[in-house]
Amino acid sequence: MNNFLKTLLVSLSLFVLTITYSKAWVMDVWTIEGMDAQELSDATAAYKEKAMAGGAKMVNIRSSSKLRGDKPGDTTFVQVYYNNFSDMMSDQMLAAANPDWFASTYGKINQDASSNNAIMANDKPMPEGGAAGQTVAYAFVEITSGINFLLNMPKFQEVMQSAGAKVQVDSLNCATCGESVLPANAMIYFAAANMKDMGEAMDIFASSDIQRWVFANIAPHINITDAGVLAFNN
């Protein structure tokens, strides 16, 4: 947890500097194990208040808990959303110059929790308000055929929408990913406004027609390394 406090929004791999997007949806996500979800939510809300008052350029910062998947109930997340990498780098410098923001918020909670970081991005407009729904089903994937994956993701979005799914379907690519995420290099997700919409979307996804399409057009080009369902706490 100490590494999380020291590096959240402070350090970033130099690889990010090679990204050329001037407009993107950038998500800095921390996976944290062994932390109380409510304490993390309270700390995240307090940090957001201080950072935004101090001039941070983040669009939003949220916390969530894993309801299903590997280690459900023990895994929480902090997600920070940006419109581009330039804003993220600006916040790195701002946070480094104001260490009390961390000490007075995240510093009060479990110091023994472990954490890993992944920075995801695409070049599409960010969801409204910097949010990706209140409930998210995701899969971290290793893309084995990039061109086929890129060609089929827009079709997958159309297939789900045509079937009536009330979810946003999209993918984000890794700019930097920690050891716990690799070899995954992307994330596919469904984002819903509530659990009811997510449940209905998952029913649609489980239908024979959708499954045949996915196994013919998406599954051959990816390896899933982790999957789960998240509920946002704030």
C-alpha positions in Angstrom: 0.0 0.0 0.0 2.9 2.3 0.6 3.9 2.1 -3.0 0.3 3.0 -4.0 0.5 6.1 -1.8 3.8 7.1 -3.2 3.1 6.5 -6.9 -0.6 7.0 -7.5 -0.7 9.9 -10.0 3.0 10.6 -9.3 5.1 8.3 -11.5 4.5 7.1 -15.0 6.5 5.0 -17.4 8.4 6.9 -20.1 6.5 4.8 -22.6 3.5 7.1 -22.1 5.5 10.0 -23.5 5.6 8.2 -26.8 1.8 8.2 -27.1 0.7 10.8 -29.7 -3.0 11.1 -28.8 -4.0 14.7 -28.3 -7.5 13.6 -27.5 -8.2 10.3 -25.9 -9.9 8.6 -23.0 -7.2 7.7 -20.6 -7.9 5.6 -17.5 -5.3 5.2 -14.8 -6.5 2.2 -12.8 -5.1 0.8 -9.6 -6.0 -2.7 -8.5 -5.7 -3.0 -4.7 -6.0 -6.2 -2.6 -6.7 -6.3 1.1 -8.4 -3.0 1.6 -11.9 -2.1 3.0 -14.1 -0.8 0.2 -15.8 1.9 2.2 -12.6 3.3 3.5 -11.2 3.4 0.0 -14.3 5.1 -1.3 -14.2 7.7 1.5 -10.5 8.3 0.8 -11.0 8.6 -2.9 -13.8 11.2 -2.4 -11.6 13.2 -0.1 -8.6 13.1 -2.4 -10.8 14.2 -5.3 -12.0 17.2 -3.4 -8.5 18.3 -2.5 -7.0 17.6 -6.0 -9.8 19.4 -7.9 -9.6 22.4 -5.6 -5.8 22.4 -6.2 -6.2 22.6 -10.0 -6.0 18.9 -11.0 -7.0 18.3 -14.7 -8.5 14.8 -14.1 -12.1 14.5 -15.3 -13.0 12.1 -12.5 -11.6 9.7 -9.9 -13.7 6.8 -8.6 -13.4 3.7 -6.6 -15.0 0.3 -7.2 -15.2 -3.2 -5.8 -15.0 -6.6 -7.6 -18.3 -8.5 -7.2 -17.4 -11.5 -9.4 -14.2 -12.9 -10.8 -10.8 -13.7 -9.2 -10.8 -12.8 -5.5 -14.2 -11.1 -5.3 -14.7 -9.1 -2.2 -11.0 -8.7 -1.6 -10.2 -6.6 -4.6 -10.9 -2.9 -4.9 -9.9 -0.4 -7.6 -9.2 3.3 -8.0 -9.8 4.7 -11.5 -8.7 8.1 -12.6 -10.0 9.5 -15.9 -8.3 12.0 -18.3 -9.1 13.5 -21.7 -5.4 13.0 -22.7 -2.0 12.1 -21.5 -0.9 15.7 -21.3 -3.4 16.3 -18.5 -2.3 13.1 -16.8 1.3 14.3 -16.8 0.3 17.7 -15.5 -1.4 16.0 -12.5 1.7 13.9 -11.9 3.7 17.1 -11.2 0.8 18.7 -9.2 0.4 15.6 -7.0 4.2 15.4 -6.4 4.2 19.0 -5.3 1.3 18.4 -2.9 2.2 15.1 -1.0 -0.2 16.1 1.9 -3.1 15.2 -0.4 -2.1 11.6 -0.2 -1.0 11.6 3.4 -4.3 13.1 4.6 -6.5 10.8 2.6 -5.1 7.5 1.4 -2.5 7.6 4.1 -5.1 6.9 6.8 -6.0 3.5 5.5 -4.5 0.1 5.3 -0.8 0.3 4.8 -0.4 -3.5 4.2 -2.7 -3.7 1.1 -0.9 -4.6 -2.1 -1.5 -2.8 -5.4 -0.8 -2.9 -9.1 -1.3 -0.3 -11.8 -2.5 -0.3 -15.4 -2.9 2.7 -17.7 -5.5 2.1 -20.4 -6.5 4.4 -23.3 -8.3 4.7 -26.6 -8.8 7.6 -29.0 -12.6 7.7 -28.7 -14.6 10.3 -26.8 -14.7 9.7 -23.1 -18.1 8.6 -21.7 -20.1 11.5 -20.4 -18.8 12.9 -17.1 -15.8 10.7 -17.1 -17.9 7.8 -16.0 -18.2 4.3 -17.5 -21.4 3.3 -15.8 -22.2 2.3 -12.3 -21.7 -1.4 -13.0 -18.9 -2.8 -15.3 -18.2 -6.2 -16.6 -14.7 -6.5 -18.0 -12.1 -8.8 -19.4 -8.4 -8.1 -19.5 -7.2 -9.8 -22.7 -4.0 -10.6 -24.6 -4.7 -9.6 -28.2 -3.1 -12.2 -30.4 -4.2 -10.7 -33.8 -4.4 -7.0 -33.6 -5.8 -6.3 -37.0 -8.6 -8.8 -36.6 -9.5 -7.6 -33.1 -9.6 -3.9 -34.3 -11.8 -4.8 -37.3 -14.3 -6.9 -35.2 -14.7 -4.7 -32.1 -16.9 -2.1 -33.9 -19.0 -5.0 -35.3 -19.3 -6.5 -31.7 -20.6 -3.1 -30.5 -23.2 -3.2 -33.3 -24.2 -6.8 -32.6 -24.9 -6.0 -28.9 -26.7 -2.8 -29.6 -28.9 -4.4 -32.3 -29.8 -7.1 -29.8 -31.1 -4.5 -27.4 -28.3 -4.5 -24.8 -28.4 -1.3 -22.6 -24.6 -1.2 -22.1 -21.7 0.7 -23.5 -19.4 -1.8 -25.3 -15.8 -0.8 -25.9 -12.2 -1.6 -25.4 -9.1 0.2 -24.0 -5.5 -0.6 -24.9 -2.6 -0.8 -22.4 -0.2 2.1 -22.4 1.6 0.7 -19.4 0.5 -2.4 -17.4 1.9 -3.9 -14.2 3.2 -7.4 -13.8 -0.2 -8.6 -12.5 -1.9 -7.5 -15.7 0.6 -8.8 -18.3 0.5 -10.5 -20.7 -2.9 -8.7 -21.2 -2.6 -5.7 -23.4 -6.2 -4.5 -23.6 -9.5 -4.5 -21.8 -12.9 -5.2 -23.2 -15.8 -4.0 -21.1 -19.6 -3.6 -20.8 -20.7 -0.5 -18.8 -24.2 -0.2 -17.5 -26.1 2.4 -15.6 -27.2 -0.2 -13.0 -27.1 -3.9 -12.2 -30.5 -4.6 -13.8 -29.3 -3.3 -17.2 -26.0 -5.3 -16.8 -27.9 -8.4 -16.0 -30.1 -8.1 -19.1 -27.0 -7.4 -21.3 -25.3 -10.5 -19.9 -28.4 -12.5 -20.8 -28.2 -11.2 -24.3 -24.4 -11.9 -24.4 -25.1 -15.5 -23.3 -27.6 -16.1 -26.1 -26.7 -18.7 -28.7 -26.6 -16.2 -31.6 -24.2 -13.7 -29.8 -22.0 -16.5 -28.5 -21.6 -18.0 -32.0 -20.7 -14.6 -33.3 -18.2 -14.0 -30.5 -16.5 -17.4 -30.8 -16.2 -16.9 -34.6 -15.0 -13.3 -34.6 -13.5 -12.3 -31.2 -12.4 -15.4 -29.3 -9.9 -16.6 -31.9 -7.9 -13.3 -31.6 -7.6 -13.0 -27.8 -6.6 -14.8 -24.6 -8.5 -13.7 -21.5 -6.2 -13.3 -18.5 -8.8 -12.0 -16.0 -12.5 -11.1 -15.9 -15.0 -9.8 -13.4 -17.9 -7.5 -12.6 -17.3 -4.2 -10.8 -19.7 -2.1 -8.8 -18.6 1.6 -8.3 -18.6 2.9 -4.8 -18.8 6.6 -5.7 
